[in-house]
Amino acid sequence: MKIGFIGLGNMAKAIIGGILQSGLAVPSDICGSAKTAATRESVAREFGIDTAGSNAAVAADSDVLFLAVKPVFFPGVIEEIKDSVREGALIISVVAGKTIGYLAESFGRKDLHIVRTMPNTPALVGEGCTGLCFDSAVTEEERDLACALCGSFGKAIVVEERLMDVVGAVSGSSPAFVFLFLEALADGAVAGGMPRKQAYEFAGQAVLGSAKLLLETGKHPGELKDMVCSPGGTTIEGVKALEEGGLRAAVMNAMEATIEKTRKL
């Protein structure tokens, strides 16, 4: 099985790294293309994969083809490769906002099997969360393959396509919101006298541990919050300050803005 990548940016590298580490493929099974020779050479050195200067060449050689380019470049890439993609190829799109219907129409072919995905940047450390949905032509075996490939760098969760724009917000964009919160936590610690490097360590580990506690216990986040808030204690004072600052509304508004922007791509 040959796996191709159109685009070799951070997300593509995270996926390639996960696939290789999991043993689902070896470097000689993978080929990728990128706009610049410098990027191709860098990725080839890092992973030992083959690269090509032509997107069409990668498409013609791939049984599974990942489309990992920015939405603005997507129409041009499709035009370049649509006549070169192998018959019956499994197309896995990592492009935000582009529906299965859009992909099928852009390729103008009925023989392709299309998977729409939305991974996130924690994939770079093997802790990604990827939403997947499939067109009707994708077989059960291909579904399993797509889930295995996307699960090689974190969690892979199948959703209905109508939810994919929400996945883009709650998973794809939300790391930026978390990093903003982490920075604010660290800034508060620095204001209290802690060295910044140490503040990032404390804040990062606290968020990591909190997320793990949520996922492994299955408890409602409100219940976990209440476990930390002792009557008349310090934490409930902080919670009160966050509520007064409109934290929940601000986060929900950020989610709404992200979803709406995705739908306009």
Secondary structure, DSSP 8 states (H G I E B T S, - for coil): --EEEE--SHHHHHHHHHHHHHTS--GGGEEEE-SSHHHHHHHHHHH--EEES-HHHHHHT-SEEEE---GGGHHHHHHHHTTTS-TT-EEEE--TT--HHHHHHHHT-SS-EEEEEE--GGGGGT-EEEEEEE-TT--HHHHHHHHHHHHTTEEEEE--GGGHHHHIIIIIIHHHHHHHHHHHHHHHHHHTT--HHHHHHHHHHHHHHHHHHHHHH---HHHHHHHH--TT-HHHHHHHHHHHTTHHHHHHHHHHHHHHHHHT-
